[in-house]
Amino acid sequence: MSFIKLYARWFKKILPSPFSIAVLLTVSVVILTTFISQKSIGLLMLDWQAGLWESSLLTFAFQMMLMLVLGHTLALSSFFDRVVAKLVVPISTSAQAAAVVTFTTILVAFINWGLALIFGALLARKVGEHFSRKNMPLNYPLIGAAGYVGLMVWHGGLSGSALTKVAESGHLQALAQNDMLPLTISYNDTVFSTMNVVAWLLLLAFIPLVFYWLGKKNSGKFTPLDPASILPQSNIKAHGAERIDESRLFSKIVGTIFVSIALYVAVSYKGHSLGFITPNFINFAMMALCILLHKNFTAFLNAVDSAIKGASGILIQFPLYFGILALMQSGGLLASISNGFIAISNENTLPLFTFFSAGLVNVFVPSGGGQWAIQGPIVLQAATQLGVDLPKIVLALVYGDQLTNMLQPFWALPLLSITGLKATDIIPYTLVLFLIGLVIFAGLLCCM
């Protein structure tokens, strides 16, 4: 593992905080646009400042932030705590644990990325506690990496930033300012396309098998872990109207009503069969489930307080990426990059080039939504001019974005906090995940 250790140290040395990366990218784009644009630096900076607060993109940022918070909140419910506890009981070896954690996390990640991120972390932690109580050896870093696998699946699932946005009417035109683009690209053509379903099934089959083998090869050692309650507890004694917040019956009634509304919206939708799935619908359905599955409003709000800390980075970074997008559009850099893409690509190679470039961008812009805001217009324009299938080019960007989450540990921070592991502990195994994903995604983009 000497190469892996060098790789981990290299990442630690060259990568500053995600916010610093966003600032450095902004400075770089300002310098580039100053050289190629006919506009003065003053006008460019005014365009940048206006871009920070572009209303439709701020709506997008809030939707993605809420998706993470609600997913985390749902994972902190007593219902999911019981589900995790039952999954752990029959596991007795590192190999079994690795297979179960990867398989279930991939399933959950297809539904919601915020939920999968915390669910995988909690499941890994519960496995560690179970083996510690039984005095059994466990390859705990392998299990931690298994709990992180959802971040290699999320963007091709129901809550993927790019896929939810292109399904919204008018988003493509607002983002790329191109009248040739369709009003929407539905989930039928992206999430449930043949290529994406095959990719998901291959990951679901091969990753648990490989991690089972890794667990067999290295069963680990005894890892003492103290049981840790990660569910927020309320010590407030309710008085008067505060009893509403503590009422289990009232919260269940409200939760049931909200879930019923979500089901009605889904069943009564008159357009495409899956056209009702938008960021707003996903967030409403998640909120409904959160209210229904938490004990009462107080437990729900305590969980929100705990979950919202993980969204702070998204909140503060998204405007910077929107400013970068405004500069690239205003200064002509976006058109230059798009023309460069077209110059070296053809109808067959553009999806693969998009995949690799998206993977590279994600290393330095670890936000699927931020990356879509910046790179989405480029690939859409290039695909339109070259006549490339738009759903395929969106999925190529999605695959590249999610794949390199396995190379840099930004999104692993919640998992590391819950499990008590370090980034250098899980990186040897996330590199294995990266290689599996690289073969599957690149192979499908070339063959389908």
SULBEL-V138429 format. One record per backbone hydrogen bond with DSSP energy under -1.0 kcal/mol. NH is the residue of the N-H (numbers start at 1). CO is the residue of the C=O. E is the energy in kcal/mol with one decimal. If there is no record, write none. Layout:
NH_CO_E ; NH_CO_E
//
This chain:
5_1_-2.2 ; 6_2_-2.2 ; 7_3_-2.4 ; 8_4_-2.6 ; 9_5_-2.3 ; 10_6_-2.4 ; 11_7_-2.1 ; 12_8_-1.9 ; 13_9_-1.9 ; 14_10_-2.3 ; 15_11_-1.9 ; 21_17_-2.2 ; 22_18_-2.0 ; 23_19_-2.1 ; 24_20_-2.7 ; 25_21_-2.5 ; 26_22_-2.0 ; 27_23_-2.3 ; 28_24_-2.3 ; 29_25_-2.5 ; 30_26_-2.3 ; 31_27_-2.2 ; 32_28_-2.4 ; 33_29_-2.8 ; 34_30_-1.8 ; 35_31_-1.3 ; 36_32_-1.7 ; 37_33_-2.2 ; 44_40_-2.2 ; 45_41_-2.2 ; 46_42_-1.7 ; 47_43_-2.2 ; 48_44_-2.3 ; 49_45_-2.5 ; 50_46_-2.2 ; 51_47_-2.1 ; 52_48_-1.3 ; 53_50_-1.0 ; 54_51_-1.4 ; 58_54_-2.2 ; 59_55_-2.0 ; 60_56_-1.5 ; 61_57_-2.3 ; 62_58_-2.3 ; 63_59_-2.3 ; 64_60_-2.2 ; 65_61_-2.4 ; 66_62_-2.7 ; 67_63_-1.9 ; 68_64_-1.8 ; 69_65_-2.2 ; 70_66_-2.8 ; 71_67_-1.9 ; 72_68_-2.4 ; 73_69_-2.6 ; 74_70_-2.5 ; 75_71_-1.8 ; 76_72_-1.1 ; 77_74_-1.5 ; 81_77_-1.8 ; 82_78_-2.1 ; 83_79_-2.1 ; 84_80_-2.6 ; 85_81_-2.1 ; 86_82_-2.1 ; 87_83_-1.8 ; 88_84_-1.5 ; 89_85_-1.2 ; 91_88_-1.7 ; 97_93_-2.4 ; 98_94_-2.7 ; 99_95_-2.0 ; 100_96_-2.6 ; 101_97_-2.7 ; 102_98_-2.1 ; 103_99_-2.3 ; 104_100_-2.5 ; 105_101_-2.1 ; 106_102_-2.2 ; 107_103_-1.8 ; 108_104_-2.4 ; 109_105_-2.5 ; 110_106_-1.3 ; 111_108_-1.0 ; 112_108_-2.3 ; 116_112_-2.1 ; 117_113_-2.3 ; 118_114_-1.5 ; 119_115_-3.1 ; 120_116_-2.8 ; 121_117_-1.0 ; 122_118_-2.9 ; 123_119_-2.7 ; 124_120_-2.3 ; 125_121_-2.3 ; 126_122_-2.8 ; 127_123_-2.3 ; 128_124_-2.2 ; 129_125_-2.5 ; 130_126_-2.5 ; 131_127_-2.5 ; 132_128_-1.9 ; 133_129_-2.4 ; 134_130_-1.6 ; 136_131_-2.6 ; 138_221_-2.3 ; 140_138_-1.7 ; 143_139_-1.7 ; 144_140_-2.5 ; 145_141_-2.3 ; 146_142_-2.0 ; 147_143_-1.8 ; 151_148_-1.8 ; 152_149_-2.3 ; 153_150_-1.6 ; 154_150_-2.1 ; 156_153_-1.4 ; 157_154_-2.1 ; 158_110_-3.1 ; 160_157_-1.4 ; 164_160_-2.6 ; 165_161_-1.8 ; 166_162_-2.5 ; 168_165_-1.8 ; 170_183_-1.3 ; 171_168_-1.5 ; 174_170_-2.1 ; 175_171_-2.4 ; 176_172_-2.6 ; 177_173_-1.9 ; 181_178_-1.3 ; 185_166_-2.5 ; 189_186_-1.2 ; 192_187_-2.9 ; 193_190_-1.3 ; 197_193_-2.4 ; 198_194_-2.4 ; 199_195_-2.3 ; 200_196_-2.4 ; 201_197_-2.4 ; 202_198_-2.4 ; 203_199_-2.1 ; 204_200_-2.5 ; 205_201_-1.5 ; 206_202_-3.0 ; 207_203_-1.7 ; 210_206_-2.7 ; 211_207_-2.7 ; 212_208_-2.1 ; 213_209_-2.0 ; 214_210_-2.3 ; 215_211_-2.3 ; 216_212_-1.9 ; 217_213_-2.3 ; 218_214_-2.1 ; 221_138_-1.2 ; 242_239_-2.4 ; 243_240_-1.9 ; 244_241_-1.8 ; 246_242_-1.0 ; 251_247_-1.5 ; 252_248_-2.1 ; 253_249_-2.2 ; 254_250_-2.4 ; 255_251_-2.7 ; 256_252_-2.4 ; 257_253_-2.2 ; 258_254_-2.5 ; 259_255_-2.5 ; 260_256_-2.2 ; 261_257_-2.1 ; 262_258_-2.3 ; 263_259_-2.4 ; 264_260_-2.3 ; 265_261_-2.5 ; 266_262_-2.0 ; 267_263_-2.6 ; 268_264_-2.7 ; 275_272_-1.4 ; 277_274_-1.6 ; 278_276_-1.1 ; 282_278_-2.7 ; 283_279_-2.4 ; 284_280_-2.2 ; 285_281_-2.8 ; 286_282_-2.5 ; 287_283_-2.4 ; 288_284_-2.4 ; 289_285_-2.2 ; 290_286_-2.5 ; 291_287_-2.4 ; 292_288_-2.2 ; 293_289_-2.7 ; 294_290_-1.8 ; 298_245_-2.0 ; 300_296_-2.2 ; 301_297_-2.9 ; 302_298_-2.4 ; 303_299_-2.0 ; 304_300_-2.0 ; 305_301_-2.4 ; 306_302_-1.9 ; 307_303_-2.5 ; 308_304_-2.6 ; 310_307_-1.4 ; 311_308_-1.3 ; 312_309_-1.2 ; 315_311_-2.2 ; 316_312_-1.9 ; 317_313_-1.8 ; 318_314_-2.0 ; 321_317_-1.6 ; 322_318_-2.1 ; 323_319_-2.2 ; 324_320_-2.0 ; 325_321_-2.2 ; 326_322_-2.3 ; 327_323_-2.2 ; 328_324_-2.5 ; 329_325_-2.2 ; 330_326_-2.8 ; 331_327_-2.9 ; 334_328_-2.8 ; 336_332_-1.9 ; 337_333_-2.5 ; 338_334_-2.3 ; 339_335_-2.5 ; 340_336_-1.9 ; 341_337_-2.4 ; 342_338_-2.3 ; 343_339_-2.0 ; 344_340_-1.3 ; 350_346_-2.2 ; 353_349_-2.5 ; 354_350_-2.7 ; 355_351_-2.1 ; 356_352_-2.2 ; 357_353_-2.5 ; 358_354_-2.5 ; 359_355_-1.9 ; 360_356_-2.0 ; 361_357_-2.6 ; 362_358_-2.3 ; 365_361_-2.1 ; 367_365_-2.9 ; 371_367_-2.9 ; 372_368_-2.2 ; 373_369_-2.1 ; 374_370_-1.5 ; 375_371_-3.5 ; 376_372_-1.6 ; 379_375_-2.2 ; 380_376_-2.4 ; 381_377_-2.0 ; 382_378_-2.2 ; 383_379_-2.6 ; 384_380_-2.2 ; 385_381_-2.0 ; 386_382_-2.0 ; 387_383_-1.0 ; 388_383_-2.2 ; 393_389_-1.8 ; 394_390_-2.3 ; 395_391_-2.2 ; 396_392_-2.1 ; 397_393_-1.7 ; 398_394_-2.3 ; 399_395_-2.9 ; 400_396_-1.9 ; 401_397_-2.4 ; 402_398_-2.3 ; 403_399_-2.1 ; 404_400_-1.4 ; 406_403_-1.8 ; 407_404_-1.2 ; 408_404_-1.1 ; 413_410_-1.4 ; 416_412_-2.9 ; 417_413_-2.1 ; 418_414_-2.1 ; 419_415_-2.8 ; 420_416_-1.9 ; 425_422_-1.2 ; 426_422_-1.1 ; 427_423_-1.9 ; 429_426_-1.1 ; 430_426_-2.2 ; 431_427_-2.1 ; 433_429_-1.7 ; 434_430_-2.3 ; 435_431_-2.1 ; 436_432_-2.1 ; 437_433_-2.6 ; 438_434_-2.7 ; 439_435_-1.9 ; 440_436_-2.1 ; 441_437_-3.0 ; 442_438_-1.9 ; 443_439_-1.8 ; 444_440_-2.1 ; 445_441_-2.3 ; 446_442_-1.7 ; 447_443_-1.8 ; 448_444_-2.5
//
